[in-house]
Amino acid sequence: MKIFIPSSGNNIESPIDSHFGRCPYYIIYDIILGNYEIYRNPFAGMENASGSSLALTIINKNIDSVIITHIGKKTFDILTEKNVNVYKAVPGSTVKDAITNFLMGNLVQVSQYAQSETVFQPHNLN
């Protein structure tokens, strides 16, 4: 099982980047192996469709879950249509904290998209 996290920097202590498609880096954590890889995001400078392009990369890499603080509707729809689970992290948390919280079961899985004026809101609380 692999997890994708958009990152503001090139290490695991970096904050999660709130710009999913335009994040400068992303980190893929492999739960089975207990290791991670850091990638420079080739879509970071795109004007349009950076989120959709990154979503297709996630699907092609057989990633099971993403941890985000914000994501666009089109990107969310692409991921969930392909059964990629989307989890909401606390804004400002590090990639390492997000992975730890995921492994401990402390993150909320987002089952439907809802956009307020400023922040992405999960709406699947029972």
N, C-alpha and C positions, 0 to 999 in steps of 0.2 A: 504494500500500500504506500502510495506517495502523496505528499501534501505540497501544494504550491503556495508561496507567500510572496507578495510584492514587497520589495525592500527599498528603503531610501539610500542604503549604502551597500558596500561590498563585503559585509561580514554579518554574522548571526546576531550580533549585539545591536545592529542598526534598527531604527524604528520601522514598523510596517509603513509602507508608502500608501497614502490615501488616493493616489492617482493610479488605479489599477493598470490601465493600458499604457500609461506614460511613465510608469515607475522606471527609475534608472537601472535597477537590478531586480532579479527575482531569485528566490531560493527554493530548491526542491529538496524536501526532507523525505528520506526513505525510512519508513517505520520498521520494516523487517530488518534492514541492515544497520539501522541506527546511525546513519550518516547523512550528510547533505552536500549539495553542489550549488555553487553560486554562478549565475549567468548574467551577463550584460543584456539588457532588453533591447533587441534590434528595432523595436517599434516605438521606442520612447520619444522620438522626434517627429512622429507622424502627425499630420494635422487631423486626419479623420481615420476612423476604423482601427485605431491602435488596440482598443479593448477586444474587438472582434478577432483581430489578427492574433493577439496573445491567447485568446480563448481557443483558437484552432491549434496553436502550439501545445496548449495544455492537453487537449484531446489527443493529439498525435503522440504525445509522450506518455499516454495511458496514466495520467494523474487522476487519482480518485477524489481528492478534495482540495478546495482552495480556502484560504483564510484571508479575509479582507476587512477593511474598515469602510470602503465605499466601492460601488460597482455600478455601471450603467445598466439599464434595462435590457438592451440588446445583448450585451455580453452575458448578463445573468441568464437570459433565455437560452442562449447558445449552450452554455455550460450545463444548465439543468436538463435541457432536452437530451443531452448525451450522458445523463446520469452522473455528472460531477457534482458532488456535494459542496455546498457553499456554507461557510461558517463565518460568523461575525466576531471580530476581535475588538477589544477595547481600543479606541483611538489613542495613539501615543505609546502603545505597548511595543516592545521589541519583537523581532522575529523569534528569538529564543523563548521569550515569555509566551508568545502565541502557540508555539509548538508544545511547550510544557502544559499549557492550559488545555490544548487539544487532547494530548495524551491522558490527562487527568479527567477528561469529560466535562470540562468547565465552559466550553464554548457553545453558543446557541447555533443550531443549524437553521439556516434561513430557507423556508419552504415556498415563500412567495415574495415577489418584489414589491416594495413600497417606497416611495421617494417623497420625503418632506422637502421643504425649501432648502434645507442646508445639510441634512444628514440622512444616510441610509438607515432604515429602521427594519429590524426583523419583526415579522408578524406571525410567528407560529407558536406562541406560548399557549399551552393547553389550558 
